[in-house]
C-alpha cells in the first residue's frame, strides 16, 4: 500500500479460526470439513485515517482442499454483507481475501502475489 497506509496489526489464523470464520454462511459440518484442509494462513490490517484494509491469505494442503474452501468462502461474504467491498483471488492452493474501501482496491490487493 502506498501513501499514508500503516500496518496496524498482523498475525496468523489457525484451522480453528478458519472454521469459525466459515460458520458465517456455512453450517458447522461444512465449515469443519473445509477447515480441515488448512495449511496455514496469515493476515495484515492496514489503516490510513478512517480507512482500513484487511488482507487474509490461506494456503491449503491439496488442490481439492483449496477448491472446497473456494466454494465456501463466497457464502461467508454473502452472509457477512453482500455489498461489502471485498475480493477473493485464487492461485493454485492459495486463496486471498481482501477488504478495502473500494472493490477495485480490494481486487488489486487480493490479486497481488505478496
C-alpha positions in Angstrom: 0.0 0.0 0.0 1.3 3.4 -0.9 0.9 6.7 0.8 -0.1 7.1 4.4 -1.1 3.5 5.0 0.3 1.9 8.1 0.2 -1.7 9.1 -1.5 -1.7 12.5 -1.8 -5.5 13.0 -0.7 -8.8 11.5 -0.6 -12.4 12.5 -1.7 -15.9 11.7 -5.0 -17.7 11.5 -5.3 -21.3 12.5 -7.6 -24.1 11.5 -10.0 -23.2 14.3 -10.1 -19.6 13.3 -10.8 -20.6 9.7 -13.6 -22.9 10.8 -15.2 -20.2 12.9 -15.0 -17.7 10.1 -16.7 -20.1 7.7 -19.5 -20.8 10.2 -20.9 -17.4 9.0 -22.6 -18.6 5.8 -21.9 -22.3 6.2 -23.1 -25.0 8.6 -20.8 -26.3 11.2 -20.2 -29.6 9.4 -19.2 -27.9 6.2 -17.0 -25.4 8.0 -15.3 -28.2 9.9 -14.6 -30.3 6.8 -13.4 -27.3 4.8 -11.1 -26.0 7.6 -9.5 -29.4 8.0 -7.6 -28.9 4.8 -5.9 -25.7 6.2 -2.2 -25.5 5.6 -1.6 -22.1 7.1 -2.9 -18.5 7.0 -1.8 -15.0 7.8 -3.4 -11.6 7.8 -2.4 -7.9 7.8 -4.6 -5.0 8.8 -3.7 -1.5 7.4 -5.1 1.9 8.1 -5.0 5.4 6.7 -7.0 7.9 8.6 -10.5 6.4 8.9 -10.0 3.8 6.1 -8.9 0.2 6.7 -7.7 -2.6 4.6 -7.6 -6.3 5.7 -5.8 -8.9 3.6 -6.0 -12.6 4.6 -4.1 -15.3 2.7 -4.7 -19.1 3.2 -2.6 -22.0 1.9 -4.3 -25.4 1.5 -2.9 -28.9 1.9 -4.1 -30.0 -1.5 -5.9 -28.6 -4.6 -9.0 -30.3 -3.5 -8.9 -28.6 -0.1 -8.4 -25.3 -1.9 -11.5 -25.9 -4.1 -13.6 -26.8 -1.1 -12.6 -23.5 0.7 -13.0 -21.5 -2.5 -16.6 -22.8 -2.7 -17.4 -21.9 0.9 -15.7 -18.5 1.2 -18.2 -16.6 -1.0 -21.0 -17.9 1.2 -19.2 -16.3 4.2 -19.0 -13.0 2.3 -22.7 -13.2 1.2 -23.8 -13.8 4.8 -21.5 -11.1 6.1 -22.6 -8.3 3.7 -23.1 -8.9 0.0 -22.3 -5.3 -0.7 -19.0 -5.3 1.2 -16.0 -4.0 -0.8 -14.2 -7.4 -0.7 -12.5 -9.5 -3.3 -11.2 -13.1 -3.5 -8.3 -14.3 -5.6 -7.3 -17.9 -6.1 -3.9 -19.0 -7.2 -3.3 -22.8 -7.0 -3.5 -23.8 -3.4 -3.5 -20.2 -2.1 -6.7 -18.1 -1.6 -6.6 -14.4 -0.7 -9.4 -12.4 0.7 -9.1 -8.6 0.8 -11.4 -6.0 2.3 -10.8 -2.4 1.3 -12.5 1.0 0.9 -13.5 0.1 -2.7 -14.0 -3.1 -4.7 -11.3 -2.1 -7.2 -8.7 -1.7 -4.4 -9.8 -4.9 -2.8 -9.4 -6.8 -6.1 -6.0 -5.3 -6.7 -4.8 -6.3 -3.2 -6.2 -9.8 -3.5 -4.5 -10.3 -6.8 -1.1 -9.3 -5.5 1.4 -12.1 -5.1 2.6 -10.8 -1.8 
